[in-house]
Amino acid sequence: MEQCHGKTKAGERCKRSASADSLYCSTHAGQAGDSAPEPDAPEVVDESCWDRDPVETLILAAALGAAVVVVLTFGRLFKA
């Protein structure tokens, strides 16, 4: 039997034998259709957030800050 083509958590190739009619052992069988990037592949950065208007960002931050203040205030009011 051929050596398993799976990758361990450490990123090394598995040393077990592949299952019959497969390139992977039973532990790494889920990696056969895995489209996840290799562990050492560069991370893809989502640049869509960079298109946000700075004023919109300030408004969202202010709204979030106000919500936190309200929650903290009500938490103190209803504390037993």
Contacts in CASP RR format, 6 or more apart in sequence:
PFRMAT RR
TARGET T0000
AUTHOR 0000-0000-0000
METHOD contacts of the structure
MODEL  1
MEQCHGKTKAGERCKRSASADSLYCSTHAGQAGDSAPEPDAPEVVDESCW
DRDPVETLILAAALGAAVVVVLTFGRLFKA
1 17 0 8 1.000
1 18 0 8 1.000
1 20 0 8 1.000
2 17 0 8 1.000
2 18 0 8 1.000
2 23 0 8 1.000
3 13 0 8 1.000
3 14 0 8 1.000
3 15 0 8 1.000
3 16 0 8 1.000
3 17 0 8 1.000
3 18 0 8 1.000
4 13 0 8 1.000
4 14 0 8 1.000
4 15 0 8 1.000
4 16 0 8 1.000
4 17 0 8 1.000
4 18 0 8 1.000
4 23 0 8 1.000
4 24 0 8 1.000
4 25 0 8 1.000
4 27 0 8 1.000
4 28 0 8 1.000
5 13 0 8 1.000
5 14 0 8 1.000
5 18 0 8 1.000
5 23 0 8 1.000
5 24 0 8 1.000
5 28 0 8 1.000
5 31 0 8 1.000
6 13 0 8 1.000
6 14 0 8 1.000
6 23 0 8 1.000
6 24 0 8 1.000
6 25 0 8 1.000
6 28 0 8 1.000
6 31 0 8 1.000
7 13 0 8 1.000
7 14 0 8 1.000
7 28 0 8 1.000
7 31 0 8 1.000
7 38 0 8 1.000
7 39 0 8 1.000
8 14 0 8 1.000
11 39 0 8 1.000
14 24 0 8 1.000
14 25 0 8 1.000
14 27 0 8 1.000
14 28 0 8 1.000
16 25 0 8 1.000
16 27 0 8 1.000
16 28 0 8 1.000
17 25 0 8 1.000
18 24 0 8 1.000
18 25 0 8 1.000
19 25 0 8 1.000
19 26 0 8 1.000
19 29 0 8 1.000
22 29 0 8 1.000
22 32 0 8 1.000
23 32 0 8 1.000
24 30 0 8 1.000
24 31 0 8 1.000
24 32 0 8 1.000
37 44 0 8 1.000
END
